[in-house]
Amino acid sequence: MPHLFSPLPIKNVTLRNRIGVSPMCQYSAEDGFPNDWHLVHLGSRAVGGAGLVIAEATAVEPRGRISAEDLGIYTDQHIEAFQRVTRFIKEQGAVPGIQLAHAGRKASTYAPWMQKDYGVNLPDAEGGWEVVGPSAVPFSEKNRAPRALSVEAIHEVQDAFRQATVRAREAGFQWMEFHAAHGYLAHSFYSPLANERTDEYGGSFENRIRFTLETVRAMRQEWPDDLPFTVRISSSDWVVDGWTLDDSIELSKRLKAEGVDLIDCSSGGNTPNPGIDVGPGYQVAFAERIRQAADIRTAAVGLINEGMQADDHIRNGRADLVLMAREMLRDPYFPYRAAQVVHQSDKLDIPPQYERGWK
């Protein structure tokens, strides 16, 4: 029976355990380039024992950034800066992952600590830019109204994802995640709450998921067949008449047929105030249901803060991988503590510089 510290082999990559660092925006880049902050933030969690370390949502074009301080990989010049990060993560025994993203209608906002109210539109006078989406429907009254993408423009964005995939490969990443969740561009296409199109990219379920499937197809052309390719989705909009878990199951089946290896099961993010019943492990049920119904590996996320809790999810087949954010911010060495709690201390891969402190 797999447990939290069982290796997870996917294709030619093996995670040393089932603990992954979830992508967490740091709002600390300049023109998309990772710097010392990103090296230490991601590298310390590799030192801390995680099996997988995924870099934050990384924009495939400048207008796809949530804020001007987001990471990006939209020029060849970004490659070398990311290589420094991936090299260090690998040296610590973890697998470096990247989440390629486009913020869509939720782009051009202030970094969180630059405004009291999260998600406020960044005006042109302060460096803001035009945002795009499937339809001219703003995320909220605080956000810009997006320009609806033409079919030609959709294809240009999809090609930006393809080119970014090439750069991510050259930068040394070994785990690819396509960000199709949280109200960003792909999610706003497949959710009926944001998509009012009447062409081949809107209306029916088949049409609304077209952007996601086509983009995955374009990215998969450039991503090595022997490395994991994953997709983060919002499993539910948590809103009446929105995207549902049943929709997610069907989409996950289609993604599996496209060669996707794992579904990262988050939720929400497509409306300002959805009615989410937040609590410990509140999204794990999505991972369990999709894993069973779509017959695909899943990652569980959402207020997973304890070693026993995480181990229980793996042992009981609710997910194949646990991705953690807040707890990893509080403690980069969570895997070391968790190994002791779940009686798997012999599975620890502690750097020799730290070994005396954990024995």
C-alpha angles and dihedrals in degrees: 000000000000117000136183093281098043113115114253113216117196116171108311095340125086121192111214090224141358096260117106132180107236118225109271122185111233098184089215106114130105115217088344097300120137113230140181091298092059092045092054095039094052097030095053091056090051088051087048093065107260115151094217131028115191119195116229125272101303116201121234092206133017095254089052092070119108089216135002087256096061125115117258138184099192098124134047088241090071092064099077094048091054092047089066089057098044092047093056094045091053092048088059093054098256129118116245115226134181132204111214112207150170117201094206112181091001093063129107099048134136119266106261098256092048092068132034091223114060118235099021114162115259106228123228091247089063097044102281123151144202115284128210138206143156090277138009092265115127119220091233141338088272093058132075120261105252125231109243109243118240117226089256091051091049089057091049091055090048089052089051088057089050093051092045089053089057090051092047090052091050090047090062102253114154100189124054125200123183109209106226098152146077098051094297122136103291093042091049088056097051097040115083089214093071103025118079096158122135098196130082091295097055146044109038126055089249092055096044093054092047094091092053095046094045092048092050089049092052093048094046089058089066102034117089113257091227095059127077119263116195139174130213113213136178100242092201138008088216086223131109111258090014133112113309141203090252088056089051092052091053092045090049090054090053091047091051088054088054091057100264111156103197140011117222101212114212127141146207127022098122098094129039099241113017118175098252119169096218120198141123109319092355093158099042093094089065091056092047095049095045091046091055101037099040095035093228135123115265140195120219121217139171129087096342099156109151133068095228091047092053093044091051092056092054097042092051095049097246091131141352095226137024117217116198133192118159095038090049089053089053094044123015087187096058092123091061093052092043092052090057094046094051093042096248099117091133087066093062117119099201121178111243090241090064101031097098091057094057099047 
